[in-house]
C-alpha cells in the first residue's frame, strides 16, 4: 500500500514538474503563433493576388502556388521584408519626410487620429526619457503595504500646490501591454536603478528574472530619480 502511495506521489510530482516545464514553451509558442498568424493575415491577400496572376503565365508552378502552406510562408516572408524595409526607410531622410506626411494625413481623420495619435505617443514615450525622471520606479500599489514596478511616462505639475507628479504606467504579469495608470507625487516614488529591459524581464517572468538587489523602502539617492536609464 505504501509503495502504491509512493508511486502516486511521484507521479503527481512529475506531473506538476512537467506542467512547469511546458508552460514557458507553451507561452512562447502562443506568442510566436499569434505573430506569425498576424503577419500571414496581412500578407496573404497580396500573395494570393500575385500567385493567381503567375499561374496564368507560368502554369507549371500552379502545383506549388496554390498550396496554402506555401502561400502562408511567402506571406510571412513578405511582411517581414516589408517591416525591415520600412525600418530602413524610417532612418533615412526621405523616409522621415514620408512619415511626417503620413502622420499629417492620419491626423485629418477624427476617429483614426485619436487611436493612431495615442499609440504613436505611447511608443515615443517608451523610447525616450520622461522629463529627466528615471523611468523604472516602485510605487505603493495597490496599497501602502505593497509596492509594484512602474514605468514613468511623463511628469506633471499640480496647478494648485506646484507639486511635481509622475504619470506611472503599471504593467501586468505576464502581459505588460495591459496595466494601470497611476498619478503619483514624485516624493512617493522609489528609485530602482533598473533599466527598462530589466523591468520588462522582471514583469514578464513573474519576478523570476531580476537584478539581485533593489531599493524597496527608500531610493539609494534622491538624485537617482533624475538620471538617465542605464
Secondary structure, DSSP 8 states (H G I E B T S, - for coil): -HHHHHHHHHHHHHHHHHHHHHHHHHHHHHHHHHHHHHHHHHHHHHHHHHHHHHHHH-GGGHHHHT-HHHHHHHHHHHHHHHHHHHHHHHTSHHHHHHHHHHHHHHTTSHHHHHHHHHHHHHHHHHHS--TTS-SEEEEE-SSTT-EEEEEEEEEEE-TTT--EEEEEEEE-SS-TTSEEEEEEEGGG-EE----HHHHHHHHHTTTSS--S---SSS-S-GGGGGS---
